[in-house]
Amino acid sequence: MKTEDQVRDQARDVLGLADVPKNVAQSGVGQITTLMQLGFRGEGSQNKPDGWYLPADKGTVALVLETKAPDAMPIDAPALRAQVEKYCATVRTQYDLVVGVVYDGDRTRAYVNGKPLEVPDELQPKEYYFSKLTDRPIDKARIYELTQRINNSLHGDFGIKNLYHRMIFTACALVARRYEAVLVRGMDYDAFHNGILSALNKAIRSDVQQNTKLSLLAEVYSDIKMNVSTDEDDPRAVARLANLIGDFIDWVTEISGLINSNAWQGEDVMAIFFNEFNRYKKKSESGQVFTPDHVTGFMYRLLGVDKDDKVLDACAGSGSFLVKAMSNMIRQAGGVNTTKAKQIKARQLYGIEFDREIYALACANMLIHKDGKTNLAHMDARTETARSWIEQTGATKVLMNPPYENKFGCMTIVENVLDSVGRGTLCGFILPDKKLDKTSKTQTSRILRHHRLLKVVKLPENLFFGVGVTTSVFVFEAGKPQDGKKFFAVNVEDDGLITVKNQGRHDVRGKWPALEEYWVDAIERNDDSKFGTGQWVDPAESLSWQAPVKPFVLTHEDLARTAMEYAMFQRGIDAKAVRERLGAITMYSSNVTETPTTVQVEVSK
């Protein structure tokens, strides 16, 4: 019969809690170490777990252990479960993901957020339990649900009326959760606000020398004002504010845990997260349009980006193209722990954003994805300064969705980027379908004298849900003149996505992966045999995909409609009202017969 000490030591060896480097995690077993001694404060900090694994990276999974001698207590006893959950509750004040393990020398139970986790009876190395939490798919529906609560609370309870201020405040709270912010229920507003600010400064500290503009993130956060004044002499008012802050902390903590998944495939969590914030405003006053996630992945493949490319987005917005590129390139390189992954983050991703608050949002987005080193510049992409900066990046691929309006210099940005990158660089721009046709002939002629338009891919009409603009991807090869060469154009009429109430458009039926595979291949081969939309276009005639002109056909119904409407006009009858009552098919395509008592209208199937 094993003693509890022997069970604890066995758990230490199987879980792998011994000899863990201190810069990786606080890890070990014991009977006298309190959670306070391990760095926790508040309720539950005097509890003494039997084992612990507390990573230095607060965005990864923590573990706490409760052991018992065999037969000392049933493994499923509520008291054992309650005890390990007390440890977990305290540890969750600093970690988003915490697994509690109960072990009696023979059998094992595990819990997450008070709920059982299905695990084998035999105790496994700690990495097994970590993977159970991090290999889960991203629960987008839950993220949207939590985001709606956050949006309503920040707007209604905290009085943040500015859309982007609500976005930035929440993004900063997410960054804080990933960088060791101590955010717990019961905090007053000052401790809550300053806790986030302190974590932001910590997050950027190691990278601010490389990119001094990162400090703008903390500045923008500090500028956001909340209407949180309350009567401190009224206990109910104080308690209400504390509960509001506590709810916000709980929601952000859960979201942070949900997005900390190995199943993440470069989806722009910022775009997922903020679709709720943009429900009533898809387009900002500065001309930004948030690029749908499946389109960023499509353009990545369309331009053939790989792990050795240097990717530029000179109108970065929230950073969606950079996040997608980072994820795909790192996955191709072998994962986040490779030397190549560190190089990709430090020297292969470049972005420019002009709007101060959107720039802060892009910084937050990259930090949420554990990348503080991305080269983000706060400048105007139309300027000589930007041109010089782009030249120094050595960018080999460009992925962009610039602001469309002329007042924001859409085509000036496009031309400046094309002129700034090296010869042969592939550049993909999302623009309104007829943008090049409507640009001045002087500018388009100048662009085509120096750069070649290779492909035009018309995107689905309803791609930018609620914005009211139809777009195409224009792929240029920089530094090589058009010289009258035709370009290949296709129409991706349907992407398979459908509109979900309050959540934008989603691939609910799983149609897009197969469609993406087809279109990437078809566009590369210049052959759309399936849908028949492919065409070679002479740039002297048009600079967009051209909808085929329907042939003129005159039918019997056309003649009947004209004759009948003329007859009704002569008699003073409203033809439109008659059509609405009877239907055009009934009126113009039916056989009418009459009997002494009835009139019969016969319509062909």
C-alpha positions, 0 to 999 in steps of 0.5 A: 500500500502506497503512502500519500508521499509515495503517490505524490512522488510518483505523480511528480515523475510521471507528470514531469514536474521535476527539474523544469528550468525556472525560466520555463515554469515554476514546477514541483510537488510538496505539502507546505508551499502555499499558492501565495508563495507561488505568486498568487494573492487574494482568496484561496492563496493560503491553500497548499496544492500537492503539485503545480506547473505554472508556466512563465508564459501566462498564455499557456496551460497551467496545472495543479495537482491533488493526491491521495493514498489509494483507498483513502478516499474514492477518486470521484469523491466530491471533496477531492474535486472541490479541493482541486477546483479551489486551487484552479480558481486561484490559479485562473486569476493569472492563467486562462487555461488551468487543468486540475488533476486528481491522482490516487496512485492507481486512477486519475481524474482531471477537471477544467473550469469545474467540469470533468475532462475525459482522461485515462485512469493511468496518469500521463505526462503533463503534455497530454493534459495540455494538449487536451485543452489546446487542440480544441477547435476555436469556438467562434459561436462562444466568442461572438456570444461573449463579445456581444456581452462585452460590447453592450457592457462597455457601451451601456455600463461603462459609457464608451460611445466610440466604436474603436475605443471599445475595440481597443480597450478590449484588445488591450485587456486581451493583451494584458491577459497574455502578459501576466496581468493580474485581473481578478473579481473584486478589483476597483476600477483604478486597480483594473485600469492600471493592471491592464496598462502595466501589462501593456508596458510589460508586453512591449518593453523588450521590443520597443527599442526595435519599434518605438511606435509600439509605445503608442498602444499604451498611449491610445489605451490611456486616452480612452475615458470611461464614465464610471463615476459612482457614489463611494458611500453607497455600498450598492453602487460600489458593489455594482461597479465591482460586479461589472468589472468582474464580469468583463474580466471573466469574459475576456479571460474566457475568450483568451482561453478559447483563442489559445488553441493549436487549432488556430489556422491563422484566423484573424482573431481580431476580426472574429472578435470585433465583428460584433463591434462592427455590426452597425458600422462595417466601414470606418470614417478613415476608409478601412474595411475589415478583410474577411478571414477566408479572403486573406488565406485565399490571397496568401495562396493566390500570390504563392507566399511561402516561409521565405517571403517578406510580406508587406501590407502598407494599409495594415488595418487591424493586421489581418493579412500579417496575422494570416501570413505569420501563421501560415509561414510558421506552420510551413517552417515547422511550428512556433518553436523553430528558429525560423519562426522567430526569424519570420516574426522578427524580419519577414512581416511589415505593415504600415497604418496611418490612422493612430487608433487603428495602428494601436489595434494592429499592434494589439492584434500582433501581441495577442498572437505573441508577436511584439517584434513585427515591423509596424510603422505609423505613417502615411503610405502615400509619402516619400517617407513610406516609399523609402521605408518600403524599399528598406524592407526588401518585401517580396510579396504584397497583400493589401486592402487599401481604403477605396475612396479617392480622398484617402489616396487609394490609387496613390497608395497602390502606385507608391507601393508598386514603385517601392518594391523590387522588380518581379514582386507580386502585389495583390490589392483588393479594390472596387471592381471598376477602380482602375477603369475609373482612375485617370488615364494619366495615372493608369497609363503611368502605372502600366508603363512600369508594372504589369497587371497579371490577374483580376479576380472578381470576388462575390458581390456580397463579400463585404457584408453591409458595406455596399461595394463590390470588389476584385483582387488585382495582381500586379508584377512590379517593375515589368511594363504591361506592353499591351499584354492581356491579363487573365480575369475570372469571376468567383461568383459564390464563396459558399458563405451564408449570413448568420444573424449578428455575426456576418458571413460564415462558411456554415456548410463547409463549401469554401475549402473545395472552392478555394482549392479549385480557384487557386488552381484555375487562376494559376493555370489561366483556365476556368473550365468549371464555371466558364468565367475565365477571359483574357482582357485587353488592357487597352479596352478594360481593366476589370472582369467583364460580364458577358453581354446577354444576346438579344432574343425576342420571344412570343411573350415579349410581343404579347406583353407589349401588345397587352400593355398597349391595349391596357394603356388605351383603356386607361388600365394600370398595367403595373397594378394588374401585373402585381395582382395576376403575375406576369406569367399568367398575363403574358404566357397563358391560354385563355378560354371562355365558357358561358359561365367561366373564364379559364386561364391555362399556364404551362408548367 
